[in-house]
Amino acid sequence: MDKIVILDFGSQYTQVIARRVRECAVYSEIVPFHLSAKKIAAMSPSGLILSGGPASIYARGAPMPDFKIFDLGVPVLGICYGLQLMAHFSKGAVARGAKREYGQGSFFVKGRSDLFAGLPEELLVWNSHGDKITRLPNGFHAIGTTDNSEFAAIEHRTKHLFGLQFHPEVAHTPRGKAIVANFVHGVCKC
């Protein structure tokens, strides 16, 4: 059975992520962020989603996963805090943004990515963050921008790692369900 495992970093939207995956007719399971990579591998996921969360990755006691999850050989989608964790782990840089992005804004697709297949070059998206990527991590390239961030969406093509600064799971991102479906069906092959 195809399965997407969602690591919960305390986002108010984690249950919404699970619902979006299930709306794609794929089973999803939410697990604590600290579950070991070995236990996650035993679940045989088709892909992983790292939820958002209220912490800054540099805050004392910030939730950190077993970073071996990035070596499981399955696609990973990091959303908001999940994106920042992925960037931090991969030797990118994350810092407090000059201004906080909260609410609906414009997102611009840059280049071609399976994550945005069939979608227009400009999308309305829902933002809720203060930190942002300031330096791309090793092996990644930008696949989307906002007025506030040149790295609002990133991808590592060979490792199938993706990150979004915005929240595709919420209704305030009108084409968000299509983005989740592209990850679940197009990238993870569920």
N, C-alpha and C positions, 0 to 999 in steps of 0.2 A: 504494500500500500504506500502510495506517495504521501509524504508528510513534510510539513514545514515546521521547524522548531523555532519558537520566539523566545529570546532571552529578555527577561523583564528587568529593566533598570529603574523602575519606579515611575514610568510615564503614566500620566492620566489617560493615555490613549491605547495602552497595551491591549485591552480587550477589544478595542476597535480594530487594531491590526489583525487580531485573530478572526474577527468577523469578516473583514475584507478578504482574507485568504479563503475562508469557508464559502464566501460568496462566489469564489472562483471554482467551487466544487472540489476543493482540496482540504484534507484534514490538517489542522494546525494544533500545536500543543504549546502552551506557555510554561516555561521553566524558570527557576531563579537564575539570575545573572551569574552566580558563582558555581553553577553546576560544572563539574569537570568535563574537559574535552573527551575524556574516555567514556564517561556516561552518556554524553551527547552522541558520540560515535555509535554506541550500542543501540541508540534509538533509530539508527539508519535514516537520518533525515535526507530529503532531496535538496534542502537548502535551509539556511538560517536567516532570521531577521533579528537584528539588535534594536530594541526599542529605544525611544528617547528617554529622558529622565530629567529631574530637576537639578542635578549636581553639575558642577564644572569638573572636567577631568583632572584639574590641578588642585581641587579642594581636598583638604585633609579628610581621609576616610571615604573618598569618592569610590563608588562601586566599580570594581575592575573584574573582568571575566578571566577565565583561564585562556591566555592568549594562544594556546595551542589550537583553539577553535579555528583559527585562520589557516591551519595546516591540515584540516580534515578532508580537503579536496572537494568540498561542496560549495556552491555559490553562497555568498553572504551579502545581505542588504543591511546597511547601517542607516538608521533614521535619526537625525538630529544628534543626540548624545552618542548614539551608535556610530554615526559617521565620525564624530570627533575621536572616539576611542580607536577606530580603525586607523585614522590619520596619525594619532599619537603613537600607536603600536608600530606603524610602518615608517617611523622617523619623519613624519610631517610635523608641522607646527600649528598649534591651536592657541588662540589668544582671545581676550575680551575684545569684542568689536567696538568700533568708535561709537556706534549706536545699536541699540537692541532692535531686532526685527520681530515685531509682534503683529499679527493680523494678516489679512490677505495682501498679497503683493504679486508682482510680475516675475516670472522665471523664464529664462531664455535658454533653449536647448542649444548646445554648442557641439557641432559635429554629429556623428552618427553613433547611436548606442542602442542595443537591444531593449534597454529599459524604456526608451521613448519611441519605440517602433509604432508607426501609424499615428503619432501625435503631432500637433502643430508645433512650430518653432517657439511660440510664446504661450505660456500657460499661466493661469491664475493659481496660486498656491497659498497654503496657510503656513505662516512662520510663527515660531515661538522659541526664540533663543537669544542669548546675549554673546556667547562665544562663537568663533568662526575659525575656519582653517586659514592660516596666513602663509603657509608654505606647503606645496603638494608633497605627499609622501612618495617614497621611492617606488617607481614603476607605475604610478597612477597618472592619469591625465584628467583635465577638467572636461565634463560633458554638459555643464550647465552653469549659468551665472544669474545673479540678481544685481540690482543697483548697489547693494551693500557688500556683495561677495563675489569674487571671481572664481571661487571654488565651491559653489552652492550644490554641485553634484559632481562626483568623481567616480572613476572606474579604473580597475586594474584588469585589462582584457584577458591576460593569460590565466590569472588566478580566479576570475569571475567574482571579484569583489566590487561592490557598488556602495556608494554613500550618497544620501540626500540630506541636505540641511533642513528642508521643509518637511511637512507631514502629509504624505500621500494618502494616509488612512482616513483622514477626516473628510466630512462632507464639504467643508469649506475649500477643499482642493477639488474642484469639479471633475477633473480628469484623473484623479488619484486612483480610482478603482482600476483604470486601464493600466496605470503604471504598476500597481501591485500584480495585476494579471500578467503583464509582460514579464515581471520577475518570476512569478510562479510557473507560468506556462512556457514562455519563451526562453528564459535563462535556465530555470531548474528542470524544465522538461516534464513537469507534472501533467 
